[in-house]
Amino acid sequence: MSYSMSDLLQLVVSEGSSDLHIRVGTPPTIRVHGILRRVEGPALRPEDTEELMRSITSEDHIQHVREKGGADFGFAFGEAARFRVSVFKSFNIPTIVLPTASNPLPPAYQWFPYRPGSWRISCDTGVLYANCVRI
């Protein structure tokens, strides 16, 4: 395999990336300042994504992926960064999305306080904050 999860996570930290995307058929991809950039190197094969997934996923979560098709969990990369990991099957092959959890909110979101009664929705294009008001 051409990539190690440790090297990819170190790249995310050093580049100030907000996300790491791992899927078959393309090299790993990072999001830097909203722009997706492919890591230099070969496209990932099914066995590569499986190995990368296993390197950070517990046996319980692997079993959950097998049975339910996906799993979400937190992962700490030492003291450097924390990630909200989403592993899911795409054509029976694991796909992994790792948005960072330790980066501060972008300035556009700082005006909206995250508090009880608010919802924080994560997706592959960023984070959306919404306020739920009881009617």
Residue pairs with C-beta under 8 A, 6 or more apart in sequence:
1 47
1 48
1 51
1 52
2 41
2 42
2 48
3 28
3 39
3 41
3 44
3 48
3 52
4 55
5 52
5 55
5 56
6 55
8 20
8 22
8 28
8 39
8 52
9 20
9 77
9 80
9 81
9 83
9 98
10 77
10 80
11 17
11 30
11 39
12 19
12 20
12 30
12 81
12 98
12 100
13 77
13 80
13 81
15 30
15 32
16 32
16 33
16 103
17 30
17 31
17 32
17 100
18 31
18 32
18 34
18 99
18 100
18 103
18 126
19 30
19 31
19 97
19 98
19 99
19 100
19 124
20 28
20 29
20 30
20 83
20 96
20 97
20 98
21 28
21 29
21 30
21 31
21 36
21 96
21 97
21 98
21 124
22 28
22 29
22 44
22 49
22 52
22 53
22 95
22 96
22 97
22 98
23 44
23 49
23 90
23 95
23 96
24 43
24 44
24 45
24 46
24 48
24 49
24 90
24 93
24 95
25 43
25 44
26 38
26 43
26 44
27 38
27 39
27 40
27 41
27 42
27 43
27 44
28 38
28 39
28 41
28 44
29 36
29 37
29 38
29 39
30 36
30 37
30 39
31 37
34 126
44 52
46 93
49 93
49 94
49 95
49 96
50 93
50 94
52 96
53 62
53 65
53 87
53 94
53 96
54 62
56 75
56 85
57 65
57 71
57 73
57 85
57 87
58 73
61 71
61 73
61 87
62 71
64 70
64 71
65 71
65 87
65 88
65 89
65 94
69 88
69 89
70 86
70 87
70 88
70 89
71 86
71 87
71 88
72 84
72 85
72 86
72 87
73 85
74 82
74 83
74 84
74 85
74 101
75 82
75 83
75 85
75 98
76 82
76 83
77 83
81 100
81 101
81 102
82 100
82 101
82 102
83 98
83 99
83 100
83 101
84 98
84 99
84 101
84 122
85 96
85 97
85 98
86 96
86 97
86 98
87 94
87 95
87 96
88 94
88 95
89 95
97 124
99 122
99 127
105 127
106 126
109 127
109 129
112 118
112 129
112 131
114 120
114 129
117 131
117 132
117 133
117 134
118 129
118 130
118 131
118 132
119 129
119 130
119 131
119 132
120 127
120 128
120 129
121 127
121 128
121 129
121 130
